[in-house]
């Protein structure tokens, strides 16, 4: 019965970029599904095997639920905002994704990098800290910008996805 439910979840969820409970990678090989509010599971679409599990926890260790999971087809990753802290994740769906450094990097000059990557390649997770908790996401057509509302719905935030920083804040009252 569980296997039948898993197959249903893998193929019944919409592949749209704004699907909150699940998202399909741009190449169609991976489906990310929120199994619980604080647990994201990535499945291989070919055989339904679990490829990776992420538990909701902020960079500083605070437990968090996920707001949803979205696909960014232009840079080949999932976008996963945390619901209890001002942070979102970029999870690579490209096996050749560059390393992600979460700590201090002295130099990024090729061959001179003095840092240890926290992850790299397929499912590398980059944590992006922002000023506000992000809910109800939408994206520009070219995926350069992401718009979100604050949990109380009183402000609209614009995040530039190329610099991973909030670039606009609009009061909606």
C-alpha positions as CSV (number, residue, x, y, z in Angstrom):
1,X,0.0,0.0,0.0
2,X,2.8,2.4,0.9
3,X,4.5,1.7,-2.5
4,X,1.3,2.5,-4.3
5,X,0.9,5.8,-2.4
6,X,4.6,6.6,-3.2
7,X,4.0,6.0,-6.9
8,X,0.8,8.2,-6.8
9,X,2.8,11.0,-5.1
10,X,5.6,10.8,-7.6
11,X,3.4,11.2,-10.6
12,X,0.1,12.8,-9.5
13,X,1.6,16.0,-8.2
14,X,1.8,18.9,-10.6
15,X,5.1,19.8,-12.2
16,X,4.4,23.5,-12.2
17,X,7.0,25.9,-10.8
18,X,4.6,27.1,-8.1
19,X,3.6,23.7,-6.8
20,X,4.0,24.0,-3.0
21,X,3.7,20.3,-1.9
22,X,5.9,18.9,-4.6
23,X,8.0,19.9,-7.6
24,X,9.6,18.2,-10.5
25,X,13.2,19.0,-11.5
26,X,13.7,20.8,-14.8
27,X,15.2,17.6,-16.4
28,X,12.4,15.4,-15.0
29,X,14.7,13.1,-13.2
30,X,13.8,14.2,-9.6
31,X,10.7,14.9,-7.7
32,X,10.9,16.8,-4.4
33,X,8.0,16.1,-2.0
34,X,7.1,17.5,1.4
35,X,6.2,14.3,3.3
36,X,5.8,16.3,6.5
37,X,5.9,20.0,7.2
38,X,9.5,19.6,8.3
39,X,10.7,16.8,6.0
40,X,11.6,17.1,2.3
41,X,12.3,13.9,0.3
42,X,13.7,13.8,-3.1
43,X,12.8,10.7,-5.2
44,X,14.2,9.5,-8.5
45,X,11.3,9.6,-11.0
46,X,12.7,6.5,-12.9
47,X,12.2,4.0,-10.1
48,X,10.8,5.9,-7.2
49,X,13.9,5.4,-5.0
50,X,14.6,7.8,-2.3
51,X,17.6,9.8,-3.4
52,X,17.9,12.3,-0.5
53,X,16.1,13.4,2.7
54,X,16.3,16.9,4.2
55,X,15.0,17.7,7.7
56,X,13.8,21.3,8.3
57,X,16.6,23.0,10.3
58,X,18.0,26.5,9.9
59,X,21.7,27.3,9.6
60,X,21.8,28.0,13.3
61,X,20.1,24.7,14.2
62,X,16.6,26.1,14.8
63,X,13.9,23.5,13.8
64,X,11.7,24.7,11.0
65,X,8.8,23.7,8.8
66,X,9.1,24.2,5.0
67,X,6.8,26.7,3.2
68,X,6.9,24.6,0.1
69,X,9.2,23.4,-2.7
70,X,9.5,25.1,-6.1
71,X,11.5,24.4,-9.3
72,X,13.9,27.0,-10.8
73,X,14.5,25.6,-14.3
74,X,17.0,28.2,-15.3
75,X,19.7,27.3,-12.7
76,X,18.5,23.7,-12.2
77,X,17.6,23.6,-8.5
78,X,14.7,23.4,-6.1
79,X,13.9,26.5,-4.0
80,X,12.8,25.6,-0.5
81,X,11.8,28.4,1.9
82,X,11.8,27.7,5.6
83,X,8.6,28.8,7.3
84,X,9.8,29.5,10.9
85,X,13.1,31.4,10.1
86,X,14.1,33.9,7.5
87,X,16.1,31.5,5.3
88,X,15.5,29.6,2.0
89,X,17.5,26.8,0.4
90,X,18.7,26.2,-3.1
91,X,19.1,22.5,-3.7
92,X,20.9,21.6,-6.9
93,X,19.5,19.1,-9.3
94,X,22.6,19.3,-11.5
95,X,25.2,16.5,-10.8
96,X,27.9,19.0,-11.8
97,X,26.8,21.7,-9.4
98,X,29.7,23.7,-8.0
99,X,30.7,23.5,-4.3
100,X,28.7,25.4,-1.7
101,X,30.7,27.1,1.0
102,X,28.8,28.0,4.2
103,X,31.7,29.5,6.1
104,X,34.3,32.1,5.4
105,X,36.0,31.9,2.0
106,X,39.3,33.8,1.8
107,X,39.6,33.6,-2.0
108,X,37.4,32.3,-4.8
109,X,40.1,32.6,-7.4
110,X,40.4,29.4,-9.4
111,X,43.0,27.1,-7.8
112,X,43.3,29.4,-4.8
113,X,40.1,28.6,-2.9
114,X,40.9,28.4,0.8
115,X,37.7,26.9,2.2
116,X,36.0,23.5,2.8
117,X,32.7,23.0,0.9
118,X,29.6,22.0,2.9
119,X,28.2,20.2,-0.2
120,X,28.7,19.9,-3.9
121,X,27.2,18.2,-7.0
122,X,23.8,16.7,-7.1
123,X,21.6,17.9,-4.2
124,X,24.2,20.4,-2.9
125,X,22.3,22.7,-0.5
126,X,23.0,26.4,-0.3
127,X,21.4,28.2,2.6
128,X,20.4,31.8,1.8
129,X,19.7,34.1,4.8
130,X,17.1,36.9,4.2
131,X,15.5,39.5,6.4
132,X,12.0,38.2,6.3
133,X,10.2,34.8,6.4
134,X,8.9,34.1,2.8
135,X,5.5,32.7,2.0
136,X,3.3,32.4,-1.1
137,X,6.1,32.6,-3.6
138,X,5.8,33.6,-7.3
139,X,8.6,34.0,-9.9
140,X,9.3,36.3,-12.8
141,X,9.2,34.6,-16.2
142,X,13.0,34.5,-16.4
143,X,13.4,33.4,-12.8
144,X,15.6,36.4,-12.0
145,X,13.3,37.5,-9.2
146,X,11.1,35.8,-6.6
147,X,8.3,37.6,-4.9
148,X,6.8,36.5,-1.6
149,X,4.6,37.7,1.2
150,X,5.4,38.0,4.8
151,X,3.4,35.5,6.9
152,X,0.9,38.2,8.0
153,X,0.4,39.2,4.3
154,X,1.1,42.9,5.0
155,X,4.4,43.1,3.0
156,X,5.6,41.9,-0.4
157,X,9.3,41.1,-0.7
158,X,11.2,40.8,-3.9
159,X,14.3,38.7,-3.9
160,X,16.9,38.8,-6.7
161,X,17.8,35.1,-7.3
162,X,21.1,36.0,-8.9
163,X,22.5,37.8,-5.9
164,X,20.3,36.0,-3.4
165,X,19.3,39.1,-1.6
166,X,16.1,41.0,-0.9
167,X,15.9,44.0,-3.3
168,X,12.4,45.3,-2.6
169,X,9.9,45.6,0.2
170,X,6.4,46.9,-0.4
171,X,3.7,47.6,2.3
172,X,0.3,46.2,1.2
173,X,-1.9,48.0,3.8
